[in-house]
Amino acid sequence: MNLGTVDSLQAAKYGAEEGSKLMTYEFVLVSEEEAKALREQEAKKAMTALGLNMQWIDGLPVPEVD
């Protein structure tokens, strides 16, 4: 995160007051595959923390009955 000030070009383009504070932040969007893997990983951790023995079928938790 960077904190700077609005210059004249930004002020004209965005209707902001020149010299006011400007915070910029760079972030990265994850792919659908990465998001799915992270959701499954966190769900597995949560099930384990709850003491539930689950198997995963098509990305969904299913109780193991054995």
URGIGI-V930178 format. One record per residue. N is the residue number from 1. RES is the residue in one small letter. SS is DSSP state (H for helix, E for strand, L for the rest). Layout:
BEGIN
n res ss
N RES SS
N RES SS
END
This chain:
BEGIN
n res ss
1 m L
2 n E
3 l E
4 g E
5 t E
6 v L
7 d L
8 s H
9 l H
10 q H
11 a H
12 a H
13 k H
14 y H
15 g L
16 a L
17 e L
18 e L
19 g L
20 s L
21 k E
22 l E
23 m E
24 t E
25 y L
26 e L
27 f L
28 v L
29 l L
30 v L
31 s L
32 e H
33 e H
34 e H
35 a H
36 k H
37 a H
38 l H
39 r H
40 e H
41 q H
42 e H
43 a H
44 k H
45 k H
46 a H
47 m H
48 t H
49 a H
50 l L
51 g L
52 l L
53 n L
54 m E
55 q E
56 w E
57 i E
58 d L
59 g L
60 l E
61 p E
62 v E
63 p E
64 e L
65 v L
66 d L
END
